[in-house]
């Protein structure tokens, strides 16, 4: 019983950074798409996407 709980906590500790990265990716995606959803000019977004690609 004790061994299984320790492995679960280790798995959770390993998954935390992954979840953090996913949350940051989602926030970045929302930050990019929010201006278009709000109807703001998208010139800055287009410059960012062309610069990234």
PDB file of N, CA, C, O and CB in Angstrom:
ATOM      1  N   UNK A   1       0.829  -1.202   0.000  1.00  0.00           N
ATOM      2  CA  UNK A   1       0.000   0.000   0.000  1.00  0.00           C
ATOM      3  C   UNK A   1       0.870   1.261   0.000  1.00  0.00           C
ATOM      4  O   UNK A   1       0.638   2.196  -0.766  1.00  0.00           O
ATOM      5  CB  UNK A   1      -0.941   0.001   1.218  1.00  0.00           C
ATOM      6  N   UNK A   2       1.865   1.260   0.871  1.00  0.00           N
ATOM      7  CA  UNK A   2       2.714   2.441   0.995  1.00  0.00           C
ATOM      8  C   UNK A   2       3.490   2.692  -0.291  1.00  0.00           C
ATOM      9  O   UNK A   2       3.664   3.840  -0.700  1.00  0.00           O
ATOM     10  CB  UNK A   2       3.680   2.285   2.170  1.00  0.00           C
ATOM     11  N   UNK A   3       3.952   1.629  -0.924  1.00  0.00           N
ATOM     12  CA  UNK A   3       4.738   1.786  -2.142  1.00  0.00           C
ATOM     13  C   UNK A   3       3.894   2.397  -3.250  1.00  0.00           C
ATOM     14  O   UNK A   3       4.381   3.236  -4.007  1.00  0.00           O
ATOM     15  CB  UNK A   3       5.308   0.438  -2.592  1.00  0.00           C
ATOM     16  N   UNK A   4       2.625   1.983  -3.355  1.00  0.00           N
ATOM     17  CA  UNK A   4       1.777   2.502  -4.426  1.00  0.00           C
ATOM     18  C   UNK A   4       1.514   3.993  -4.223  1.00  0.00           C
ATOM     19  O   UNK A   4       1.479   4.753  -5.191  1.00  0.00           O
ATOM     20  CB  UNK A   4       0.446   1.726  -4.487  1.00  0.00           C
ATOM     21  N   UNK A   5       1.328   4.413  -2.977  1.00  0.00           N
ATOM     22  CA  UNK A   5       1.073   5.825  -2.729  1.00  0.00           C
ATOM     23  C   UNK A   5       2.307   6.659  -3.039  1.00  0.00           C
ATOM     24  O   UNK A   5       2.186   7.767  -3.561  1.00  0.00           O
ATOM     25  CB  UNK A   5       0.636   6.044  -1.279  1.00  0.00           C
ATOM     26  N   UNK A   6       3.485   6.148  -2.728  1.00  0.00           N
ATOM     27  CA  UNK A   6       4.701   6.910  -3.013  1.00  0.00           C
ATOM     28  C   UNK A   6       4.902   7.031  -4.521  1.00  0.00           C
ATOM     29  O   UNK A   6       5.325   8.081  -5.007  1.00  0.00           O
ATOM     30  CB  UNK A   6       5.932   6.241  -2.356  1.00  0.00           C
ATOM     31  N   UNK A   7       4.604   5.969  -5.262  1.00  0.00           N
ATOM     32  CA  UNK A   7       4.754   6.054  -6.717  1.00  0.00           C
ATOM     33  C   UNK A   7       3.722   7.018  -7.287  1.00  0.00           C
ATOM     34  O   UNK A   7       4.001   7.722  -8.257  1.00  0.00           O
ATOM     35  CB  UNK A   7       4.608   4.656  -7.371  1.00  0.00           C
ATOM     36  N   UNK A   8       2.540   7.056  -6.698  1.00  0.00           N
ATOM     37  CA  UNK A   8       1.524   7.999  -7.186  1.00  0.00           C
ATOM     38  C   UNK A   8       1.974   9.434  -6.952  1.00  0.00           C
ATOM     39  O   UNK A   8       1.821  10.288  -7.825  1.00  0.00           O
ATOM     40  CB  UNK A   8       0.167   7.748  -6.492  1.00  0.00           C
ATOM     41  N   UNK A   9       2.531   9.699  -5.770  1.00  0.00           N
ATOM     42  CA  UNK A   9       2.990  11.058  -5.499  1.00  0.00           C
ATOM     43  C   UNK A   9       4.144  11.425  -6.423  1.00  0.00           C
ATOM     44  O   UNK A   9       4.259  12.572  -6.854  1.00  0.00           O
ATOM     45  CB  UNK A   9       3.416  11.203  -4.030  1.00  0.00           C
ATOM     46  N   UNK A  10       5.004  10.446  -6.728  1.00  0.00           N
ATOM     47  CA  UNK A  10       6.101  10.719  -7.660  1.00  0.00           C
ATOM     48  C   UNK A  10       5.561  11.018  -9.050  1.00  0.00           C
ATOM     49  O   UNK A  10       6.043  11.926  -9.727  1.00  0.00           O
ATOM     50  CB  UNK A  10       7.076   9.531  -7.715  1.00  0.00           C
ATOM     51  N   UNK A  11       4.550  10.245  -9.479  1.00  0.00           N
ATOM     52  CA  UNK A  11       3.953  10.497 -10.787  1.00  0.00           C
ATOM     53  C   UNK A  11       3.312  11.878 -10.824  1.00  0.00           C
ATOM     54  O   UNK A  11       3.432  12.597 -11.815  1.00  0.00           O
ATOM     55  CB  UNK A  11       2.913   9.418 -11.123  1.00  0.00           C
ATOM     56  N   UNK A  12       2.632  12.246  -9.743  1.00  0.00           N
ATOM     57  CA  UNK A  12       2.014  13.566  -9.684  1.00  0.00           C
ATOM     58  C   UNK A  12       3.075  14.659  -9.743  1.00  0.00           C
ATOM     59  O   UNK A  12       2.889  15.674 -10.414  1.00  0.00           O
ATOM     60  CB  UNK A  12       1.171  13.710  -8.409  1.00  0.00           C
ATOM     61  N   UNK A  13       4.187  14.452  -9.040  1.00  0.00           N
ATOM     62  CA  UNK A  13       5.270  15.438  -9.055  1.00  0.00           C
ATOM     63  C   UNK A  13       5.865  15.557 -10.453  1.00  0.00           C
ATOM     64  O   UNK A  13       6.302  16.637 -10.852  1.00  0.00           O
ATOM     65  CB  UNK A  13       6.366  15.058  -8.040  1.00  0.00           C
ATOM     66  N   UNK A  14       5.886  14.455 -11.200  1.00  0.00           N
ATOM     67  CA  UNK A  14       6.420  14.516 -12.558  1.00  0.00           C
ATOM     68  C   UNK A  14       5.417  15.155 -13.517  1.00  0.00           C
ATOM     69  O   UNK A  14       5.807  15.776 -14.506  1.00  0.00           O
ATOM     70  CB  UNK A  14       6.793  13.113 -13.045  1.00  0.00           C
ATOM     71  N   UNK A  15       4.122  15.000 -13.222  1.00  0.00           N
ATOM     72  CA  UNK A  15       3.099  15.540 -14.114  1.00  0.00           C
ATOM     73  C   UNK A  15       2.862  17.034 -13.888  1.00  0.00           C
ATOM     74  O   UNK A  15       2.362  17.721 -14.779  1.00  0.00           O
ATOM     75  CB  UNK A  15       1.797  14.780 -13.925  1.00  0.00           C
ATOM     76  N   UNK A  16       3.215  17.539 -12.713  1.00  0.00           N
ATOM     77  CA  UNK A  16       2.968  18.953 -12.421  1.00  0.00           C
ATOM     78  C   UNK A  16       3.617  19.894 -13.433  1.00  0.00           C
ATOM     79  O   UNK A  16       2.935  20.787 -13.935  1.00  0.00           O
ATOM     80  CB  UNK A  16       3.471  19.283 -11.036  1.00  0.00           C
ATOM     81  N   UNK A  17       4.905  19.738 -13.759  1.00  0.00           N
ATOM     82  CA  UNK A  17       5.500  20.638 -14.756  1.00  0.00           C
ATOM     83  C   UNK A  17       4.835  20.521 -16.114  1.00  0.00           C
ATOM     84  O   UNK A  17       4.726  21.510 -16.840  1.00  0.00           O
ATOM     85  CB  UNK A  17       6.979  20.355 -14.896  1.00  0.00           C
ATOM     86  N   UNK A  18       4.387  19.318 -16.467  1.00  0.00           N
ATOM     87  CA  UNK A  18       3.707  19.141 -17.752  1.00  0.00           C
ATOM     88  C   UNK A  18       2.399  19.908 -17.755  1.00  0.00           C
ATOM     89  O   UNK A  18       2.082  20.606 -18.718  1.00  0.00           O
ATOM     90  CB  UNK A  18       3.455  17.646 -18.043  1.00  0.00           C
ATOM     91  N   UNK A  19       1.637  19.778 -16.674  1.00  0.00           N
ATOM     92  CA  UNK A  19       0.371  20.499 -16.583  1.00  0.00           C
ATOM     93  C   UNK A  19       0.613  22.004 -16.599  1.00  0.00           C
ATOM     94  O   UNK A  19      -0.144  22.756 -17.212  1.00  0.00           O
ATOM     95  CB  UNK A  19      -0.393  20.095 -15.311  1.00  0.00           C
ATOM     96  N   UNK A  20       1.671  22.434 -15.923  1.00  0.00           N
ATOM     97  CA  UNK A  20       1.993  23.856 -15.902  1.00  0.00           C
ATOM     98  C   UNK A  20       2.292  24.351 -17.320  1.00  0.00           C
ATOM     99  O   UNK A  20       1.851  25.431 -17.714  1.00  0.00           O
ATOM    100  CB  UNK A  20       3.195  24.127 -14.968  1.00  0.00           C
ATOM    101  N   UNK A  21       3.047  23.548 -18.085  1.00  0.00           N
ATOM    102  CA  UNK A  21       3.363  23.934 -19.455  1.00  0.00           C
ATOM    103  C   UNK A  21       2.116  23.997 -20.320  1.00  0.00           C
ATOM    104  O   UNK A  21       1.978  24.891 -21.156  1.00  0.00           O
ATOM    105  CB  UNK A  21       4.360  22.965 -20.057  1.00  0.00           C
ATOM    106  N   UNK A  22       1.206  23.043 -20.120  1.00  0.00           N
ATOM    107  CA  UNK A  22      -0.033  23.044 -20.901  1.00  0.00           C
ATOM    108  C   UNK A  22      -0.854  24.282 -20.584  1.00  0.00           C
ATOM    109  O   UNK A  22      -1.399  24.923 -21.483  1.00  0.00           O
ATOM    110  CB  UNK A  22      -0.856  21.774 -20.622  1.00  0.00           C
ATOM    111  N   UNK A  23      -0.939  24.617 -19.297  1.00  0.00           N
ATOM    112  CA  UNK A  23      -1.709  25.805 -18.897  1.00  0.00           C
ATOM    113  C   UNK A  23      -1.097  27.063 -19.509  1.00  0.00           C
ATOM    114  O   UNK A  23      -1.817  27.940 -19.984  1.00  0.00           O
ATOM    115  CB  UNK A  23      -1.761  25.932 -17.352  1.00  0.00           C
ATOM    116  N   UNK A  24       0.237  27.149 -19.496  1.00  0.00           N
ATOM    117  CA  UNK A  24       0.902  28.314 -20.074  1.00  0.00           C
ATOM    118  C   UNK A  24       0.648  28.389 -21.572  1.00  0.00           C
ATOM    119  O   UNK A  24       0.453  29.477 -22.113  1.00  0.00           O
ATOM    120  CB  UNK A  24       2.409  28.270 -19.793  1.00  0.00           C
ATOM    121  N   UNK A  25       0.647  27.235 -22.252  1.00  0.00           N
ATOM    122  CA  UNK A  25       0.368  27.218 -23.690  1.00  0.00           C
ATOM    123  C   UNK A  25      -1.046  27.696 -23.965  1.00  0.00           C
ATOM    124  O   UNK A  25      -1.277  28.466 -24.898  1.00  0.00           O
ATOM    125  CB  UNK A  25       0.572  25.810 -24.266  1.00  0.00           C
ATOM    126  N   UNK A  26      -1.995  27.241 -23.153  1.00  0.00           N
ATOM    127  CA  UNK A  26      -3.386  27.647 -23.342  1.00  0.00           C
ATOM    128  C   UNK A  26      -3.537  29.147 -23.098  1.00  0.00           C
ATOM    129  O   UNK A  26      -4.243  29.829 -23.841  1.00  0.00           O
ATOM    130  CB  UNK A  26      -4.318  26.853 -22.400  1.00  0.00           C
ATOM    131  N   UNK A  27      -2.877  29.660 -22.065  1.00  0.00           N
ATOM    132  CA  UNK A  27      -2.944  31.091 -21.787  1.00  0.00           C
ATOM    133  C   UNK A  27      -2.335  31.892 -22.929  1.00  0.00           C
ATOM    134  O   UNK A  27      -2.867  32.937 -23.304  1.00  0.00           O
ATOM    135  CB  UNK A  27      -2.229  31.417 -20.471  1.00  0.00           C
ATOM    136  N   UNK A  28      -1.230  31.417 -23.483  1.00  0.00           N
ATOM    137  CA  UNK A  28      -0.611  32.108 -24.609  1.00  0.00           C
ATOM    138  C   UNK A  28      -1.536  32.091 -25.820  1.00  0.00           C
ATOM    139  O   UNK A  28      -1.640  33.085 -26.539  1.00  0.00           O
ATOM    140  CB  UNK A  28       0.739  31.466 -24.959  1.00  0.00           C
ATOM    141  N   UNK A  29      -2.208  30.962 -26.044  1.00  0.00           N
ATOM    142  CA  UNK A  29      -3.129  30.859 -27.173  1.00  0.00           C
ATOM    143  C   UNK A  29      -4.303  31.810 -26.983  1.00  0.00           C
ATOM    144  O   UNK A  29      -4.721  32.481 -27.927  1.00  0.00           O
ATOM    145  CB  UNK A  29      -3.632  29.413 -27.337  1.00  0.00           C
ATOM    146  N   UNK A  30      -4.835  31.870 -25.764  1.00  0.00           N
ATOM    147  CA  UNK A  30      -5.938  32.800 -25.481  1.00  0.00           C
ATOM    148  C   UNK A  30      -5.459  34.237 -25.662  1.00  0.00           C
ATOM    149  O   UNK A  30      -6.193  35.073 -26.189  1.00  0.00           O
ATOM    150  CB  UNK A  30      -6.489  32.588 -24.038  1.00  0.00           C
ATOM    151  N   UNK A  31      -4.231  34.531 -25.228  1.00  0.00           N
ATOM    152  CA  UNK A  31      -3.695  35.881 -25.352  1.00  0.00           C
ATOM    153  C   UNK A  31      -3.561  36.280 -26.817  1.00  0.00           C
ATOM    154  O   UNK A  31      -3.731  37.448 -27.167  1.00  0.00           O
ATOM    155  CB  UNK A  31      -2.338  35.985 -24.649  1.00  0.00           C
ATOM    156  N   UNK A  32      -3.253  35.298 -27.678  1.00  0.00           N
ATOM    157  CA  UNK A  32      -3.121  35.603 -29.102  1.00  0.00           C
ATOM    158  C   UNK A  32      -4.477  35.788 -29.763  1.00  0.00           C
ATOM    159  O   UNK A  32      -4.640  36.668 -30.609  1.00  0.00           O
ATOM    160  CB  UNK A  32      -2.349  34.499 -29.809  1.00  0.00           C
ATOM    161  N   UNK A  33      -5.465  34.955 -29.380  1.00  0.00           N
ATOM    162  CA  UNK A  33      -6.754  34.969 -30.073  1.00  0.00           C
ATOM    163  C   UNK A  33      -7.731  35.962 -29.451  1.00  0.00           C
ATOM    164  O   UNK A  33      -8.732  36.307 -30.078  1.00  0.00           O
ATOM    165  CB  UNK A  33      -7.364  33.579 -30.065  1.00  0.00           C
ATOM    166  N   UNK A  34      -7.463  36.424 -28.239  1.00  0.00           N
ATOM    167  CA  UNK A  34      -8.396  37.338 -27.569  1.00  0.00           C
ATOM    168  C   UNK A  34      -8.639  38.624 -28.366  1.00  0.00           C
ATOM    169  O   UNK A  34      -9.797  39.017 -28.500  1.00  0.00           O
ATOM    170  CB  UNK A  34      -7.867  37.690 -26.188  1.00  0.00           C
ATOM    171  N   UNK A  35      -7.618  39.302 -28.901  1.00  0.00           N
ATOM    172  CA  UNK A  35      -7.876  40.543 -29.656  1.00  0.00           C
ATOM    173  C   UNK A  35      -8.789  40.313 -30.859  1.00  0.00           C
ATOM    174  O   UNK A  35      -9.643  41.152 -31.148  1.00  0.00           O
ATOM    175  CB  UNK A  35      -6.557  41.152 -30.129  1.00  0.00           C
ATOM    176  N   UNK A  36      -8.627  39.201 -31.560  1.00  0.00           N
ATOM    177  CA  UNK A  36      -9.484  38.931 -32.714  1.00  0.00           C
ATOM    178  C   UNK A  36     -10.911  38.673 -32.262  1.00  0.00           C
ATOM    179  O   UNK A  36     -11.861  39.060 -32.942  1.00  0.00           O
ATOM    180  CB  UNK A  36      -8.955  37.732 -33.519  1.00  0.00           C
ATOM    181  N   UNK A  37     -11.067  38.011 -31.102  1.00  0.00           N
ATOM    182  CA  UNK A  37     -12.408  37.748 -30.587  1.00  0.00           C
ATOM    183  C   UNK A  37     -13.078  39.035 -30.145  1.00  0.00           C
ATOM    184  O   UNK A  37     -14.293  39.185 -30.267  1.00  0.00           O
ATOM    185  CB  UNK A  37     -12.353  36.760 -29.424  1.00  0.00           C
ATOM    186  N   UNK A  38     -12.281  39.968 -29.630  1.00  0.00           N
ATOM    187  CA  UNK A  38     -12.837  41.239 -29.166  1.00  0.00           C
ATOM    188  C   UNK A  38     -13.030  42.223 -30.310  1.00  0.00           C
ATOM    189  O   UNK A  38     -13.626  43.283 -30.118  1.00  0.00           O
ATOM    190  CB  UNK A  38     -11.936  41.851 -28.107  1.00  0.00           C
ATOM    191  N   UNK A  39     -12.532  41.888 -31.503  1.00  0.00           N
ATOM    192  CA  UNK A  39     -12.701  42.769 -32.644  1.00  0.00           C
ATOM    193  C   UNK A  39     -11.641  43.847 -32.730  1.00  0.00           C
ATOM    194  O   UNK A  39     -11.833  44.842 -33.429  1.00  0.00           O
ATOM    195  CB  UNK A  39     -14.044  43.400 -32.595  1.00  0.00           C
ATOM    196  N   UNK A  40     -10.526  43.674 -32.037  1.00  0.00           N
ATOM    197  CA  UNK A  40      -9.457  44.658 -32.117  1.00  0.00           C
ATOM    198  C   UNK A  40      -8.656  44.459 -33.399  1.00  0.00           C
ATOM    199  O   UNK A  40      -8.691  43.374 -33.980  1.00  0.00           O
ATOM    200  CB  UNK A  40      -8.539  44.563 -30.885  1.00  0.00           C
ATOM    201  N   UNK A  41      -7.938  45.482 -33.851  1.00  0.00           N
ATOM    202  CA  UNK A  41      -7.107  45.325 -35.052  1.00  0.00           C
ATOM    203  C   UNK A  41      -6.087  44.208 -34.878  1.00  0.00           C
ATOM    204  O   UNK A  41      -5.483  44.072 -33.814  1.00  0.00           O
ATOM    205  CB  UNK A  41      -6.389  46.639 -35.382  1.00  0.00           C
ATOM    206  N   UNK A  42      -5.896  43.410 -35.924  1.00  0.00           N
ATOM    207  CA  UNK A  42      -5.066  42.212 -35.816  1.00  0.00           C
ATOM    208  C   UNK A  42      -3.692  42.398 -36.454  1.00  0.00           C
ATOM    209  O   UNK A  42      -3.017  41.412 -36.751  1.00  0.00           O
ATOM    210  CB  UNK A  42      -5.771  41.036 -36.460  1.00  0.00           C
ATOM    211  N   UNK A  43      -3.266  43.637 -36.670  1.00  0.00           N
ATOM    212  CA  UNK A  43      -1.970  43.843 -37.316  1.00  0.00           C
ATOM    213  C   UNK A  43      -0.839  43.299 -36.450  1.00  0.00           C
ATOM    214  O   UNK A  43       0.089  42.672 -36.962  1.00  0.00           O
ATOM    215  CB  UNK A  43      -1.743  45.336 -37.604  1.00  0.00           C
ATOM    216  N   UNK A  44      -0.911  43.533 -35.139  1.00  0.00           N
ATOM    217  CA  UNK A  44       0.152  43.048 -34.252  1.00  0.00           C
ATOM    218  C   UNK A  44       0.178  41.529 -34.223  1.00  0.00           C
ATOM    219  O   UNK A  44       1.250  40.926 -34.167  1.00  0.00           O
ATOM    220  CB  UNK A  44      -0.035  43.598 -32.829  1.00  0.00           C
ATOM    221  N   UNK A  45      -1.004  40.900 -34.261  1.00  0.00           N
ATOM    222  CA  UNK A  45      -1.055  39.429 -34.228  1.00  0.00           C
ATOM    223  C   UNK A  45      -0.461  38.869 -35.512  1.00  0.00           C
ATOM    224  O   UNK A  45       0.274  37.882 -35.475  1.00  0.00           O
ATOM    225  CB  UNK A  45      -2.515  38.924 -34.042  1.00  0.00           C
ATOM    226  N   UNK A  46      -0.774  39.494 -36.654  1.00  0.00           N
ATOM    227  CA  UNK A  46      -0.236  38.991 -37.916  1.00  0.00           C
ATOM    228  C   UNK A  46       1.288  39.131 -37.930  1.00  0.00           C
ATOM    229  O   UNK A  46       1.988  38.243 -38.418  1.00  0.00           O
ATOM    230  CB  UNK A  46      -0.861  39.746 -39.116  1.00  0.00           C
ATOM    231  N   UNK A  47       1.796  40.226 -37.406  1.00  0.00           N
ATOM    232  CA  UNK A  47       3.245  40.402 -37.353  1.00  0.00           C
ATOM    233  C   UNK A  47       3.876  39.326 -36.479  1.00  0.00           C
ATOM    234  O   UNK A  47       4.944  38.809 -36.807  1.00  0.00           O
ATOM    235  CB  UNK A  47       3.605  41.804 -36.822  1.00  0.00           C
ATOM    236  N   UNK A  48       3.228  38.985 -35.375  1.00  0.00           N
ATOM    237  CA  UNK A  48       3.771  37.954 -34.484  1.00  0.00           C
ATOM    238  C   UNK A  48       3.777  36.605 -35.179  1.00  0.00           C
ATOM    239  O   UNK A  48       4.771  35.882 -35.117  1.00  0.00           O
ATOM    240  CB  UNK A  48       2.959  37.874 -33.178  1.00  0.00           C
ATOM    241  N   UNK A  49       2.674  36.252 -35.845  1.00  0.00           N
ATOM    242  CA  UNK A  49       2.599  34.925 -36.464  1.00  0.00           C
ATOM    243  C   UNK A  49       3.600  34.819 -37.608  1.00  0.00           C
ATOM    244  O   UNK A  49       4.235  33.776 -37.764  1.00  0.00           O
ATOM    245  CB  UNK A  49       1.169  34.640 -36.976  1.00  0.00           C
ATOM    246  N   UNK A  50       3.759  35.868 -38.409  1.00  0.00           N
ATOM    247  CA  UNK A  50       4.732  35.802 -39.505  1.00  0.00           C
ATOM    248  C   UNK A  50       6.154  35.759 -38.946  1.00  0.00           C
ATOM    249  O   UNK A  50       7.030  35.117 -39.525  1.00  0.00           O
ATOM    250  CB  UNK A  50       4.564  37.013 -40.461  1.00  0.00           C
ATOM    251  N   UNK A  51       6.382  36.438 -37.826  1.00  0.00           N
ATOM    252  CA  UNK A  51       7.712  36.401 -37.229  1.00  0.00           C
ATOM    253  C   UNK A  51       8.034  35.035 -36.662  1.00  0.00           C
ATOM    254  O   UNK A  51       9.179  34.588 -36.726  1.00  0.00           O
ATOM    255  CB  UNK A  51       7.831  37.446 -36.144  1.00  0.00           C
ATOM    256  N   UNK A  52       7.026  34.363 -36.103  1.00  0.00           N
ATOM    257  CA  UNK A  52       7.273  33.032 -35.536  1.00  0.00           C
ATOM    258  C   UNK A  52       7.519  32.000 -36.625  1.00  0.00           C
ATOM    259  O   UNK A  52       8.374  31.127 -36.474  1.00  0.00           O
ATOM    260  CB  UNK A  52       6.094  32.596 -34.670  1.00  0.00           C
ATOM    261  N   UNK A  53       6.780  32.095 -37.715  1.00  0.00           N
ATOM    262  CA  UNK A  53       6.922  31.106 -38.787  1.00  0.00           C
ATOM    263  C   UNK A  53       7.972  31.565 -39.782  1.00  0.00           C
ATOM    264  O   UNK A  53       8.240  30.870 -40.762  1.00  0.00           O
ATOM    265  CB  UNK A  53       5.575  30.869 -39.501  1.00  0.00           C
TER     266      UNK A  53
END
